[in-house]
Amino acid sequence: MTPPFEKICVVGLGYVGLPTAAVIAGRGVPVLGVDINTVIVETINRGRIHIVEPGLEDLVNGAVTSGNLKAATAPEAADAFIIAVPTPFADGNKPDLTHLKAAAKALAPVLKEGDLIVIESTSPVGTTRAFSQWLAGHRPDLTFPHDAGEESRVRVAHSPERVLPGHVLRELAQNDRVVGGLSPRCAARAVEFYQIFVEGECLITDAATAELVKLAENAYRDVNIAFANELSRVAGHLGVDVWDVVELANRHPRVDILKPGPGVGGHCIAVDPWFIVDSAPEVTDLIRAARRVNDAKPAYVANLVLNAARGRDRPAVACLGLAYKADTDDLRESPAVEIVKLLADGLEGDILVVEPHVDALPASLEGLAGVRMTDLEEAISKAQIVVLLADHQAFLSMDTSMLEGKAVIDTRGAWRSRAL
């Protein structure tokens, strides 16, 4: 009989790590959450949160109050370690595994025989095996599955997150999990861990397959979004309403075109396809082309705004939304942020930014000429041009009569603009 998990350590307290830690703690299992950001650690230990996610603050507050959730800047001994650190890409769209290497170095001193390590960070194929090798380099006194296989005394697996911002708490429990071990025993032990809180099915495979599954899911989305974004440009070129085209085409029983937008953002879909391209550059023409289409969309939208501004004396432009996704504060890889940057570079006028889910402009926009944050009412009243970049509920529920007499560029189709 395998021993129970009496303490869990979650490394990385971002959009996935913190909800995961809180959900496990809510099941009555003590959890230590680890993050190198002291502000995040202090915030969580007060029972507060630093991100926007429905229901999360109440869950964190209850877990902290009960004593089942604590945060710290360094790992401590535990029975299972969940790695949820960022995996960005560096210059040249190459995977940057710096945070994963740092996590391996940090947790290695507290490892013991029988421990489980699960990497949830989206990673290039082969990263889980590399992580096991990094650990072995720090702890030669222990055995790891990359060389000891089934006989290893430490278990290592990969189980990628697949949750939707705004629905994370529900999907953490209800979604199926792909669980890939560096050996069958590694996978089986990881399944035992996920059965603490996962109601969906745990689908067992090997680590490399699990890594590629996650990348494939996001690349699939990226390719389909690229088709929608390219279609929006075709429709604009031909003077056709792209939203009518999508709606009518989707009445076909075997067609499901996604909605176009200002580009692709977030840490997953905008990043992960490059991990596949980097691993197999000779056979990823389609994935690479989709990335080019989606990366080019912010410049296309910015040009629409600049064209609308021609002939106007120092026009004011209201940019509604900076987050890449509706009703979140997530600005990672957001095309809206890129569009504001492009407008600041090419427009002589004021750029009035409205983002109800953040308190200040991100560092990349601070100090740019003409750019400032304001509220929705002021932005609409002062602007001659209004650009909808995020379909937050605050914008969908506004009185659209406020837009009369203004040039409107609706990148989300919320107001059925023909400007795309």
C-alpha positions, 0 to 999 in steps of 0.5 A, spaced: 500 500 500 502 506 497 503 512 503 498 517 503 500 524 501 500 528 507 503 534 505 504 538 498 508 543 495 506 547 489 512 551 486 509 557 482 503 561 485 501 564 478 494 563 474 495 555 475 499 554 481 495 558 486 488 555 484 491 548 484 494 549 491 488 552 494 483 547 491 488 541 494 488 545 501 480 545 500 480 538 500 484 538 507 491 536 505 496 541 508 499 545 502 505 549 502 505 554 496 512 557 493 514 563 489 520 567 489 516 574 489 515 576 496 509 580 495 505 574 492 507 570 498 505 576 503 499 577 499 497 569 500 499 569 507 494 574 508 488 570 505 488 575 499 490 574 492 494 577 486 490 575 480 483 575 478 479 569 478 472 568 480 471 564 487 479 564 488 479 569 494 474 566 498 477 559 497 484 562 499 482 565 505 478 559 507 484 555 506 489 560 509 484 561 515 484 553 516 492 553 516 492 548 510 495 553 506 501 557 507 506 561 502 513 561 502 519 563 498 523 556 498 520 549 498 520 545 504 520 537 505 513 534 502 510 528 499 509 531 492 511 537 489 507 540 483 511 545 479 507 550 475 512 555 474 512 559 467 516 557 461 516 563 456 520 563 450 527 567 449 529 571 443 528 567 436 522 564 439 526 559 443 524 555 449 526 558 456 527 553 461 530 558 466 525 557 471 524 550 471 532 549 472 531 554 478 525 550 481 529 543 480 535 546 484 531 549 489 527 543 491 533 538 490 535 539 497 529 537 501 527 531 496 527 524 500 525 517 497 518 516 495 517 523 493 513 525 487 514 531 482 509 533 477 511 538 472 505 542 470 508 547 466 507 547 459 514 544 456 517 542 450 518 534 449 523 532 453 523 537 459 520 532 464 526 527 462 531 533 463 528 535 469 529 528 472 536 529 470 537 536 473 535 533 480 539 527 479 545 532 478 543 535 485 542 529 489 546 523 486 544 520 493 537 518 490 535 514 484 531 518 479 527 514 473 530 517 467 536 512 468 533 507 474 526 507 471 521 503 475 526 502 480 527 509 482 526 511 489 523 518 486 517 519 481 517 524 476 511 525 471 508 530 467 501 532 467 499 539 463 494 544 466 488 545 461 484 550 464 480 556 462 481 563 465 475 565 469 473 557 470 479 555 473 476 552 479 471 548 476 475 545 471 481 543 475 476 538 478 472 536 472 477 536 466 480 530 464 487 529 466 493 527 461 498 524 466 505 522 463 510 518 467 517 517 466 515 510 468 509 506 469 510 507 476 511 514 476 504 515 472 501 511 477 503 515 483 501 521 480 494 519 478 494 517 486 495 524 487 490 527 482 485 523 485 485 528 491 481 533 487 480 531 480 473 528 478 475 527 471 478 521 468 486 520 469 489 518 462 495 515 463 501 515 458 508 517 458 511 523 459 513 525 452 506 524 449 503 528 455 508 534 453 506 533 446 499 533 447 499 539 451 503 543 445 498 540 440 492 542 444 494 549 443 497 549 436 490 546 434 487 552 437 492 557 434 491 554 427 484 555 427 484 562 430 489 564 424 484 561 419 479 566 423 484 572 423 486 571 416 478 570 414 477 577 417 482 580 413 479 577 407 472 580 408 475 587 410 479 587 403 472 585 400 468 589 404 464 584 407 462 583 414 466 577 417 461 576 423 456 575 418 460 570 414 462 566 420 455 566 423 452 563 416 458 558 414 457 555 421 450 553 419 454 548 415 453 541 420 461 540 419 464 547 419 465 551 426 470 557 424 472 560 430 471 568 432 477 573 429 480 578 434 486 583 435 491 577 435 492 571 440 495 572 447 496 569 453 502 564 456 499 558 452 496 559 445 501 565 443 507 561 446 506 553 445 506 552 438 513 555 438 515 549 442 513 544 437 517 548 431 523 549 435 523 541 436 521 539 429 523 545 424 523 542 418 516 539 418 512 545 422 510 549 416 503 550 418 504 551 425 509 556 423 505 560 418 499 560 423 504 564 428 505 569 423 498 570 421 496 571 428 502 575 430 501 580 424 494 581 427 495 587 432 499 591 426 493 590 422 488 593 427 493 598 429 493 600 421 485 600 421 485 605 427 491 610 424 487 610 417 481 612 421 485 618 424 487 621 418 484 628 417 483 629 424 487 634 428 490 630 434 484 625 435 483 621 442 482 614 441 479 610 446 482 603 447 477 598 451 481 592 454 488 590 455 487 583 457 488 578 452 481 574 455 474 577 457 474 579 464 481 577 467 487 581 468 491 577 464 496 581 460 501 576 458 502 576 450 496 580 450 495 583 443 491 589 446 498 591 449 501 591 442 496 595 439 497 600 444 504 600 443 503 601 435 498 607 436 503 610 441 508 610 436 504 612 430 499 617 432 499 624 434 493 624 439 491 621 446 490 614 447 485 613 453 486 606 455 480 603 459 482 596 463 477 595 469 481 589 471 488 592 473 490 598 477 495 601 472 498 601 465 503 595 465 511 597 465 511 596 457 506 602 456 508 607 462 511 613 459 509 612 452 507 619 449 499 620 449 497 614 453 494 614 459 489 610 463 482 612 465 475 610 466 470 608 461 465 614 461 471 619 460 474 615 455 468 614 450 466 622 452 473 624 449 474 619 444 473 620 436 475 613 435 473 607 439 477 600 439 474 594 442 480 590 444 477 585 450 470 583 450 469 584 458 462 584 460 463 592 462 464 593 455 458 589 452 453 591 457 455 599 456 450 603 452 452 603 445 448 609 443 454 613 447 458 611 440 454 615 436 458 619 431 464 616 433 469 611 428 468 604 431 473 598 430 470 592 434 475 587 434 471 582 438 464 582 434 461 585 440 458 591 436 458 587 429 462 593 427 464 592 419 471 595 421 475 589 421 
